[in-house]
Amino acid sequence: MELASVVAVSGFLAEATAWWAVRARAAPLWRLLPGVLVAMALAAVLVRPPVAAADVRVGLAFGVGVASGVLLYLATRLFVAVAARSSFFRRATVEIYAEAAPIPIGVAIVLSVAVMVPSEELFWRGLVQPHLDDLAGPTAAAIVTWLAFTAVNVPSRSVPIVLGAAVGGALWAALAWWSGGMLASFASHILWTGLMLALPPAPGREVVGP
């Protein structure tokens, strides 16, 4: 098995296990996940240096990434506003934002946008998707990366997290497919995450404030 395949499979198992440990209360999210994701990112970069954008101009990739991040945030806010009418979904959303309660929200934002999201992008769109592209072509690589990114979040046992991974993962895989690199998905993912923490939907504001 190629080294890239070993790193990809190991990273998938590591992230899934980390989510399982968090939900089993074996370790706090903000202590465990950043370290696991950084280790995955370092391994990914050592195996395959990331490419910003091979098929479109770097500026275009960045601009589209930023625009898509804003649009995804607005769409997410609209979806949550409707879905939160369900007490189940509202409670699940509150529980996710409660993960940030033990630490200052500013620290949560920095850990997310400066550590966790970049690490995920370096691993998933920097290594996994281009490696699968080498093996099966760009379309199959995008689909498999999207499915794997969604699946790795299932052990979180959180409907909002899994839905976010499914919808966001589809967008970010599509951006990497379109641009031939990870800059567009990188910008989109960081902006969406930052906005979701800094300007949370109503259920989140119950926990972290406006």
C-alpha positions in Angstrom: 0.0 0.0 0.0 1.3 3.5 -0.9 2.4 5.7 2.0 -0.3 8.3 1.0 -3.0 5.6 1.3 -1.6 4.6 4.7 -1.7 8.2 6.0 -5.2 8.7 4.5 -6.6 5.6 6.2 -4.8 6.3 9.5 -6.0 9.9 9.5 -9.6 8.8 8.9 -9.4 6.4 11.8 -7.7 8.9 14.1 -10.3 11.6 13.5 -13.2 9.2 13.9 -11.7 7.8 17.1 -11.2 11.3 18.4 -14.8 12.1 17.9 -15.8 8.9 19.6 -13.6 9.7 22.6 -15.1 13.2 22.8 -18.7 11.8 22.8 -17.7 9.1 25.3 -16.5 11.9 27.6 -13.0 10.3 27.6 -11.4 13.6 26.5 -12.6 17.2 26.0 -13.0 18.3 22.4 -10.8 21.4 22.6 -7.9 19.4 24.0 -8.1 16.3 21.8 -9.3 17.3 18.4 -6.8 20.1 17.7 -3.8 17.9 18.4 -5.2 15.0 16.4 -6.0 17.2 13.4 -2.6 18.9 13.5 -0.8 15.5 13.5 -3.0 14.5 10.5 -2.1 17.7 8.7 1.6 17.4 9.3 1.6 13.8 8.0 -0.3 14.9 5.0 2.0 17.7 4.1 5.1 15.5 4.5 3.6 12.9 2.2 2.1 15.3 -0.4 2.8 19.1 -0.4 -0.6 20.9 -0.9 -1.5 22.7 -4.2 -3.3 26.0 -4.0 -5.0 25.9 -7.4 -3.8 24.0 -10.5 -6.8 24.6 -12.8 -7.8 28.2 -12.2 -6.1 31.4 -11.2 -5.2 31.6 -7.5 -7.0 34.9 -7.1 -10.2 33.4 -8.6 -10.0 30.4 -6.4 -9.6 32.5 -3.3 -12.5 34.8 -4.3 -14.8 31.9 -5.1 -13.9 30.3 -1.8 -14.7 33.4 0.2 -18.0 34.0 -1.6 -19.0 30.3 -1.1 -18.1 30.5 2.6 -20.4 33.5 3.0 -23.2 31.9 1.0 -22.9 28.7 3.0 -23.1 30.6 6.2 -26.2 32.5 5.2 -27.8 29.2 4.0 -26.9 27.5 7.2 -28.4 30.3 9.3 -31.6 30.1 7.2 -31.7 26.3 7.6 -31.2 26.4 11.4 -33.9 29.1 11.8 -36.3 26.7 10.3 -35.0 23.4 11.7 -34.7 24.9 15.2 -38.5 24.9 15.4 -37.9 21.2 16.2 -37.0 20.9 19.9 -34.7 18.0 19.0 -32.7 20.0 16.5 -32.6 23.1 18.7 -31.3 21.0 21.7 -28.7 19.4 19.4 -27.5 22.8 18.2 -27.3 24.1 21.7 -25.2 21.1 22.8 -22.7 21.8 20.0 -22.2 25.4 21.0 -22.0 24.3 24.6 -18.7 22.6 23.7 -17.2 26.1 23.5 -18.6 27.2 26.9 -15.6 26.0 29.0 -13.2 28.2 27.1 -13.5 31.9 25.9 -15.3 32.2 22.6 -12.3 34.0 21.2 -10.1 31.1 22.0 -12.6 28.7 20.4 -12.6 30.8 17.2 -8.8 30.9 17.0 -8.5 27.2 17.6 -11.1 26.5 14.9 -10.0 28.9 12.2 -6.2 28.8 12.8 -5.7 25.2 13.8 -8.6 22.8 13.3 -10.0 23.9 9.9 -6.6 24.4 8.2 -5.5 21.0 9.5 -8.7 19.3 8.1 -8.2 21.0 4.8 -4.6 20.1 4.5 -5.5 16.5 5.2 -8.8 16.1 3.3 -8.4 18.4 0.3 -4.6 18.6 0.4 -3.9 14.9 0.5 -6.9 12.6 0.4 -8.7 14.1 -2.6 -5.7 14.6 -4.9 -4.4 11.1 -3.9 -7.8 9.6 -4.9 -7.6 11.7 -8.0 -4.4 9.9 -9.0 -6.1 6.5 -8.4 -9.6 7.0 -9.8 -9.9 10.4 -11.5 -11.2 13.8 -10.2 -15.0 13.1 -10.1 -14.7 9.8 -8.2 -12.1 11.5 -5.9 -14.5 14.3 -5.0 -17.3 11.9 -4.3 -15.3 9.5 -2.2 -13.7 12.4 -0.3 -17.1 13.9 0.4 -18.5 10.6 1.7 -15.4 9.9 3.8 -15.4 13.4 5.3 -19.1 13.0 6.2 -18.5 9.5 7.7 -15.6 10.5 9.8 -18.0 12.9 11.7 -20.6 10.3 12.3 -19.0 9.2 15.7 -19.7 12.7 16.9 -23.4 11.5 17.2 -24.5 15.0 16.5 -27.0 15.7 13.8 -25.9 19.3 13.2 -22.2 18.3 12.9 -23.0 15.4 10.5 -25.3 17.6 8.4 -22.6 20.4 8.4 -20.0 17.9 7.3 -22.3 16.5 4.6 -23.3 19.8 3.1 -20.0 21.6 3.7 -18.0 18.6 2.7 -19.9 18.4 -0.6 -19.1 22.1 -1.3 -15.5 21.9 -0.3 -14.9 18.7 -2.4 -16.6 20.4 -5.3 -14.3 23.5 -4.9 -11.2 21.3 -4.9 -12.5 19.4 -7.9 -13.2 22.7 -9.8 -9.9 24.5 -8.9 -7.5 21.6 -8.8 -6.3 22.6 -5.4 -7.3 23.4 -1.8 -7.2 27.2 -1.6 -10.9 27.7 -2.5 -12.1 25.0 0.0 -9.6 26.3 2.5 -11.0 29.9 2.3 -14.6 28.7 2.3 -14.2 26.3 5.2 -12.4 28.9 7.4 -14.9 31.7 6.7 -17.9 29.5 7.3 -16.6 28.2 10.6 -15.5 31.6 11.8 -18.8 33.1 11.0 -20.7 30.3 12.7 -18.8 30.8 15.9 -18.6 34.6 15.8 -22.2 35.2 14.7 -24.0 32.0 15.7 -27.6 31.2 15.0 -30.2 31.8 17.7 -29.7 28.4 19.5 -26.0 29.1 19.7 -26.5 32.6 21.1 -28.2 31.0 24.0 -24.9 29.5 25.0 -22.1 31.7 23.6 -23.9 35.0 23.4 -24.4 37.4 20.4 
